[in-house]
Amino acid sequence: MNTSIEYVVELVMPDILEHKQNSIKGRLLYTVLFQSLKEAIVSKNLPNLWPLPGTRSLSEALDISRSTVIKAYEMLEMEQFITVRPGSGYRVSDLERLHVTKNHAIDPIPERMHLISGRGKQYLNSFRFVQQSSGAGLAFRPGIPPVDIFPIGRWKNLLNNYWRYVKSSTLNYTHTSGDQPLKEKIRDFLRISRGISCTTEQIIIVSGSVQSIYLLAHTFLDPGDTVLLENPTFPNVMGIFMGSGAHIEGISCDDDGIITALLPIKGKNPTPKLVHVTSGCQYPLGMPLSLSRRKELINWAHENDSLIIENDYEHEIPDRSRLLPPLYNLDPNGRTIYLGTFNRLLYPSIRLGFMVCPPELAHAVEAIQAHSHRFVSPYLQEVMRQFIDKNYLYYHLRNLSDEAPLREMLFRKLFPFSPEIGYFGTNQPAHGLHLTFHLRGAGDRLSVESELIKKLSKVGITSHSLSRCYLPGSKPKGGLILGYSAVPPVIMREKLKLL
């Protein structure tokens, strides 16, 4: 045996022997091995990035079945304690970067993990891609609009009026795809703001972009189907498609957005079923997809019998003088599904968005929604309808589009990191709600990124990881994603001093 196997065997063999002799509390052997390895990793007896023995070698060394070792490794991988790469074998994860501590899912022991379906395990494994930030602070959390300028009083009055005059007959089940009055307002809103012409039958009301992606994945994908994603992209989007069992391929981006010249050539197996793009303001890099690239992508989708998911997540925030027509408008073949959300325009916890589907596909998406999320709360839909009808949305968006660029300018001016540390992307002209700070240096920029995120967190500043936005297997770049727009100027000055 080599040194690595000997060391691992020395750590776990006492538990294995005890199980063989006494059958510890009736536990299955693979859970014993899983727990023993997990405790060794958390206690640092197996250090970060330590190479683990192959499943066959470890099974022979411990005199147990290989399937037992495989199950234990699968459970460790699902909980992010180890990673596996083809050709490189198994390694202990970089727990410092993943912020895994002794409190991370130690108990209860997952005795019934074998009961989880294959898709359930895929979602569990992809959960690490979900961007979640603890704490209540707004500085400098990406994806949050200027909530301090949201007209709370008007929203509250609309909400109070709804409950004051509501009839008991309206407290019933409602239509899955959304209430007709709100769909009519969204149809008119899209026609005026984005030039999108559609019918209410094409509009599906959802809780936001995440639900939209979930519904589309389950409507159009079978396990193994190929999905193309911008690389980098939203970690949440990446996680949903991975959880659905899709085969993910990343397409790099440049200053004009997704590089359409890298799209698979027609006839290549397997043909991609879906391609997801953030056309108006690429996430996280910030540039819009150029007009020529939009046309090339539309032609490619038509030739390859693929569907385009156009995630226009900040559709009212970019500089309107530079606003390009949506892919949906340019697509003569009806292969584009348009996603919009109010969560990034009003406030995140509103949980309200919409998508516009090709007419012949909308009912299939609605069927999946009826079997999962059922419908969005009708009182929320009615309040949103009135918010649009009374022009409150128009006035708020006008204030937002005026305020966001001013906060961006102040943030750039006061940001204290020197050019030697990094730089803001020069290809971010769209005035979204965040900026991406790219780290310089020839060293380990991912370690620097992780250390910066931890240090900022200690002083109450939230930032997201740029490297986590890159697909597994690609070469991630280190950096910070910083959401400046939610922070009023006075507080922004105070927080930036902490840097």
N, C-alpha and C positions, 0 to 999 in steps of 0.2 A: 504493500500500500504506500502511496505517496504521503507527504506530510499533511496535505489538506484533508485527505480522507481520515488519516489517523487522528487528527485533531478533532474533527467533527464526531467521529465514533466515540472518542473519549468523553465528549460533552453529553451525548445523547444515550450512550449505552446503558447507564444505570437505570434510566426510566424504561428502556426497552426490556431489560432483564426483569425489572420489577413487574412489568405487565405480564411477561411470559410466566413468571412464577405465581403471581397473585391475582392477575387479571384486574388491574386497577379500576375499582368502582364500576366494573362492567363496561369500561370505555373501549371503543374500537382502537386497534393498534395504530391506524394512520392518524387518529386525533392525538394519540400520545406522542408520536413523532412530531406532528405539527406543533403541539404545545411546547415540546422540549426545544425544538429549533427556534421557535418564536421567542421564548424566554432568553435563549442564548443571544439572539440578535438584539433584543431590547436592552439586555444587561451589558452589551458591548463585548461579550465573550467571543461573538462572531462580529468583527468590526465591519464598518461600512465598506462596501464594494469587495468584500472577501469572496473569493471564488469557492463555490460549493461543488462537491463531487457530483458526477453524473448519476442518474437514477439507477442504472445497472450496477455501477461500482459500489454505491452506498448500500444497495439491497444485498449484495454479496457480502460486504463487510459486516453488516448487521445481522445477516442470516435471516432476512425477512423477504417477502415477495416484492418484486419491483412495482407492482400496482399499488402497494401500500406507500412506497416512497413517492410515486407519481401523484397520488391523491394529496399527500402532505405538502408537496411542492406546489400543487395547484392552489391549495388553500392559502399558502404563504404568498403566492403571487397575487391572488385576488385581494388580499389585505395589504398589498404593496410592500411587504417585507423583503421580497426577493424579486429580481427581474430575470428574464430569459431572453436571449437573442440567438437566432440561428447561427451556428458556427462558433458562438462564444460561450455557450453553456449558461449555467445559473450563477448569479452573484447576489450577495446581500445588497439591498437597495441603499442609496445615499439617504439615510434617515434624517440627517440634518437638513437636507434640501427639501424633503417631504414634510418636515416638521412633525415627524412621528415621535411620540414620547411613550413613557411607560403606561400612560393612561389610554393608549390607542387600542381599543377593542381587545383588551386582554381577556375579559370575561363577557359573556359566558363562553365556555368551550363549545365550538360549533359541532355538536354531536350529529346533527342532522343535515349537514351541508350536502350530503349525497342526494337529498330529496329535492334540491333546487334544480330547476330545468336548465338546459344548456343556455337558453336565452337569458334566464335569470342570472346565471354565472357571468355571462358576457356583460350584462348591465352592471353587476357588482364590480367586475374587474375594471370597467370603463368609468366607474364613479370617481376615480382619482382625477379625471379631467374636468370635473365640474368646478367652476370658479366660485369659491365661497370664502367670504371674508368675515371673520368674527368682529364683534364690537359695533358700537353705534356711530362712530365718527364718520364724517363725510370726507375728510381730507386724507388722501387724495384718491378716493375710491373711484375706479372707472365705471362708466355706464350710468351715472346719476346726473340728471339735469339740474338746473338751478332751482331746487325745491323751495328756496326762500322767496322766490318771486311767483310761485304758484298761487293763484287766487283762492286760497283756502275758504275764505268767507263765502264766495259765490258757490263753490262746490258744496259746502256745508248747508247752505240755504236750499239748494236743489235737492239734497239728500233728505233734509227735514221735511220739505214739502211733499216729497214722494211718500214718506211714511205717514204724513198728516192726512193725505187724501187717498191713500191706497185702499182698494176694495178687496175683500176677502177672496173674491173670485179670481183675482190676479195672482194669488199666492199658490199657484198651481205649477205643474210641469210646463216648461216652455219649449219652443222649437230648438232642436239640437244645434242647427247651424247659426242661430241667432234670431233675435226679434226683428221683424220686418221694418219697423220705423227706424231703428238704428242702422240697419243695412242700407236703407235709402239715404240716410245722412252721410254715411261713409262713401257710398257710391258718388254722391254729389261732391263731397270733400275731395275725393281722389280725382274727379274730373277737373276741378278747379285748381288744385294744388300740384298735381302731377301729370295732368293731361291723360289720365287713364280712363278709358271708356269700357264699362262692364255692366252687367246686370246684377241685380240683387241675388239671383240664384247662384252666381259665381262667388259671392262673398260668404266666408265662413268666419264667425266670431270665435275667437280663442282667448286664452289667458295670456298669450304672449308668444314670442318667437320660439321659445323652447317647446311649447306644446305644438306649435305648427310643425316643427321639424320632427317631433315624435310621431304625429299623425301621418305625415308624408312618408316617413321611413316605414311605418307599418302598413301603409296603403300600397306602396310601390315596390318594396324590396323583399325578396326572398333571401334566406341566408346564403352568403357567397356572392350575391350580386355586387357589382362594382359601383362605387360612388367616388366622384372626383371632388376634391376640396382644395381651395386655395391653401398654400403653405407659406406662411402661417395662417391660422384662422382661429375662430372661437373655440376654446377648449370644450365648452358645453356641446357645441354642434358635433365636434369630433367624438365626444363620449356617447352621444345618442346613436350615431351611425355605427360605432363600434359595438354598442350594446345590442343593436338590432341584428348583428351578425354579418354586416356588410364588409366587403373587401374595400379598403380605403386606399386610394392613390392620391398623392399630393402633387399639385402643380405650382411651381414657384411663381413669385410675383416680382415685378420691377416697377418703375415709376409710372407705368401705364396700367397697372393692375395685373391680373392673372395673365401669364404669358401664353397666349393662345397657340403659338407655334409648338408648344410642348404637349398639346392635347393629343390623345392617342389617334393614330391613323386609322381610318375606316377599315374594318375587316379584322382589326386586332382582336384577339380573344383574351378575356371576355369584353364585350362591348359595354361601356359604362351605361348604367341605367339613369343615374342622376348626376348633375353637377351643381354644387352649391357655391354661389358667389355673393360677395358684399359689394354691390356695384357702385353705390353712391359714395361710400367712405370705407375703404377696405379695412377690415379689422385684423390685426391691430395697427397696421402701418399707416393708414389714413388717406391714401390717394384714391381718387375716383377711377373707375374703369373707363379708359378712353373710348371715344366713339367708334374708332376703327376696330378696336378689340371687341366691343359689344356686337358689332355686325359679324365679325369673324366667329364669335362664340355661337351666335344664333344660327349661322350657316352650318357650323359643325354639328350642333344639336339636331338639326334637320337631317343631315346626311347620315348621322349615326343612330337615329331613332331614339334620342335621349331627351330627358326633361331637364329644364333649367329651374333651379330654385333661386329666385332673386330676393335676397334678404336685405331689404332697404330699411335697416334698423334705425337709422337717424334721418328719415326721409324729409324732415322739415328744417333741419339744422344747418346743413352745408350752405355756403355762400350761393344764393340763388342766381347771381350773375354768372356763375360757372356751372349751374345745374344742367346736366345732360339728360336727355329723355330716357326713361326707364327701359330696360330690356323688354319689358312687357309691351311697351308701345311700338318698339322696333320689330317685334317678332311677328311676321306675317303668317307663321305656321301654327300659332297657338300652342307652343311648347313651353311657355314660361309661366311659372307660378310665382306670384308676387306676394311677399310678406311685409307687413307693417306692424308697428306696435306703438301703443300710447304710453307704455311703461317708461320709455326713454324721453318722451316729450312732456309728460305731466309729472308722474312720480312712480318709482318702481313698484310699490305695493298695490297700485291700482289693479294690476294683473288683467290687462285688457289689450287685445290686439286683433288682427284680422289677416286673412289671406284671400287672394283672388285666384281662383283655379280656372283652368280651361273648362268650358261648359260640360263637356262629356265626362270629366273626371271629378267634378265637385261632389257628386252623390256618393262616390266610393269613399272619399275622404270623410264625408258626413257620417257614413255608416261606421267607420272606425271610431269616430268621435262619440257616436251614440253608445258604443260598446265599452267606452273607457271613461271619458270625462263628462259625458252626458250633455251638459250645456253650461254656459257662463251665467252667473247670477242675473236674473232679470232686472232686479232693482238697480244693479250697476249699469246695465245696458240702458235703462231708461234715463238715469242721471247723465250718462254720457251723451245720449241723444239730445237732451235739453242743453247740455253744455255746448254742443255744436250748434244747435238751433238758435241759441241766443247770442251767437258770435263770440262767446267767451273763449272758445278754443282759438279762434282767429287772433283775438287780442293777446292771448297768452303767447302764442307762437311768434307774434311780432315782437313782443318784449324779449322772448328767449333768443331770437335771432339777433337782436341788438346787443343783449347782455353777454352772450357766450364769447364773441370775438374780443370784447373788452377784457374779460377775465383771462382769456388765453394770452393776450398781449401782456397783461400784468404778470401772469405766471412766468412767461418766458423772461421778462425783464428782471424779476426778482429771484429766479431759480439760481441757487448759489453754487452748484457743482461746476467745477472748472472744465474747460474744453479738453483737458488732459484725461479726465475721467470718462467723458462721453459727450454725446451730442443728440439734439432732437432731430428727427427725420426731416430732411429738407423737402420731402415729397408729400407733406401733409398740408395741402392748400384748402382742404374742404371745411375747415373749422368745425370739426366734430366735437365730442365732449371729452376727449382725452388726447394726450400727447404720448408718444413713445420715445423714451430716452435710451439710446443705443450706447452700450458700454464699449470703450476702446481697450486697447492693450492686446499683447500677444499671448498673455497668460491665460489662466483658467477663468474666463469671463462668467461662466455659470456659477462658480464658487463665489465670485465677487457679487453677482446678482443675488444669490441666496443670502449672503452676509448683509448686504444692503437692506433687503426686505425685512430681515429680522431686526436690524438696528432701527429702522424706521418704525416698525411695529412697537418697539419699546417706548417710543416717544409719541405714540398715538397717531401715527401716519400710516395709512394703508396704501399699498401699491401692489400691482399684479405683475407676475413674472412673464416676460417676453418669451423665454425659452419654452415655457409650457404650452405656448400656442403653436409650436412646431410638431408635426406628426412624428410618432415614434419611428425610429430608423433613419430620420433625416438629421442634418447637422444644425442643431438649434443655435440661435444667436442670443447672447445675454443682453438683458436690458430691463427697464422698468416701464410699466404702463401706468400713467398717472392721470387721474380724472380731476381736472381743475375746476370744471364748470359748477359743481355743486357748492363751492366754497365762496362765501361773500368776501369781497376784497379785504375788509378789516381782518377777518380771521385768516385769510390767505397769507397776509403779511406775517402774522404771528407764527403760523405753522411753518412757513418757509425759513423763518429764522432758526427753527429747531434743526434744520438740515445742516 
